[in-house]
Amino acid sequence: MTTVERQDEAMSANAPGAAEQDTFRSTDPASGELVGVFPVQDAAAVEAAVARARVAAEAWAALGFGERRLRLAAYRGYLARRMNELADLVHRENGKPHDDAVLEITLAIDHLAWAGAHAARTLRLRRVAPGLLAANHAAYLEYQPLGVVGVIGPWNYPVFTPMGSIAYALAAGNAVVFKPSEHTPAVGAWLARAWQAAVPDCPDALQAVTGLGETGAALCRAGVDKVAFTGSAPTGRRVMAACAQTLTPVLMELGGKDAMIVDDDADVAAAANAAVWGAMSNAGQTCIGIERVYATSAVYDAFVREVTEQVAGLRPGSGPGAAYGPMTMASQTDVVRRHTDDALADGGTAALGGPVPGTQAHGNVIAPAVLLDVPESSAAVREETFGPTITITRVADAEEGLARANATSYGLAGSVFAGSRSRGLSLARRMRSGMTSVNSVLTFASVPALPFGGVGESGFGRIHGADGLKEFTRAKAVTRQRFPLPVDLMSFRRPASAAPALARVIGVVHGRHR
Ligand code: NDP
């Protein structure tokens, strides 16, 4: 059976009547070869998937934390045993090197493990202090599943990024309907099929629906209890507008323009190594990738020299040993070209790379570019480039670097390199972003206990960690009266003296504070 037949089988199992629907093709961005043909699922098909998920959600929630943890473990075991098969599919459909796909899947598995292991202690019923006014009551708090969560995923990390929502939503007791990007439907279908194989007693707790943007829009309108979206800010706005019709809550992960600050006393070689990986890995198609560096005058020359040397040694392509692959989405090449051209036209210089040549001639593989002292007003500094480019700008000191790093509408993540621990932490804490790594890049994404998400145009809400579990729940508050008080303040039968007596008590307890 060919890959296409296997995928078709997978999708038709997931979508009754798929054969009569329109289809779309997924192709290898390096070669143009067909990876799979998938149904364009319409609103009716999406609604049917959500209806199945609604039934599954009840059974899944009823299993409780312990039983769900076992099934999530079976899922991660399945993924781990088929790591190479999945990595090969990611490589063919997204274009990234096989080893980078392995790294991505490893991270996703680690998050699955953490979410499964920590859901109970984060979300289960607990007693909280009732406080002075309700001292005769017991107070309970728990985090209950929402029901069905719609996950709209991107193509750049087609396993890791959606799993940041899927794993945490499932661990919290929800069913998930996942709409993978039209550029990576085969990976999305594979993940759903893997769930059905690993968790056969609750197969509809995770389903994939495939299609183009309209299928995602249909998911927003299908009555799900929350939508977790990863993608661009313009599409994020459309998703929010669609969800507003039904007051469906949303989680928005919208990319960024992340900066690195290199301080006077930083380890320049380590900073350069991290900047090159942060900017160029995955062909720069990383929402938390480093797109801008602000290096202090003290280290600027050495940093530029080191980065340029390292970048000069990178060999992009699709063969073994390639540093990174082609652009997954061919149209992204035009964005990178525009940003690079603008940077040079605006007065920046290219230490390496530069104008991006025609798309067709190079099979969507873009050579890396190191752009120096590009004006802050230029698109290459202001807009998300999502390509293998980096701008490096000289600043007087780290404070100026921080001010420039923060002068953006985005605020996803970032990095600080500093010799002083306190200074590094201080800069990191003052960076206007959801996550910052000190003396490394992207590390926060690999720490399952840490929340992941942005501020400003980078979106809102958090995946990963305890916050990520709670994101897919609603807090439920319960009180239970343990014994009645002689005077019931919330009764029409309370004596006239009750309120003045209460005022006196409150005066004693709180009135002394000035
Ligand atoms: P989009 O924001 O257009 O798409 C993201 C996801 O939303 C895809 O699954 C897409 O489906 C889906 N979608 C599209 N239209 C709708 C809609 N009306 N309602 C619901 N869902 C919809 O991103 P692109 O993939 O087109 O990439 C464009 C830019 O976004 C990139 O250049 C990059 O800058 C940024 N981006 C950022 C990412 C990040 O990690 N933060 C990830 C991906 C992109 P389909 O693919 O089928 O159209």
Boltz pocket constraint, residues with backbone or C-beta under 6 A from the ligand:
constraints:
  - pocket:
      binder: B
      contacts: [[A, 152], [A, 153], [A, 154], [A, 155], [A, 156], [A, 179], [A, 180], [A, 181], [A, 182], [A, 183], [A, 211], [A, 212], [A, 213], [A, 214], [A, 215], [A, 216], [A, 217], [A, 218], [A, 220], [A, 230], [A, 231], [A, 232], [A, 233], [A, 235], [A, 236], [A, 238], [A, 239], [A, 253], [A, 254], [A, 255], [A, 256], [A, 286], [A, 287], [A, 332], [A, 335], [A, 384], [A, 385], [A, 386]]
      max_distance: 6.0
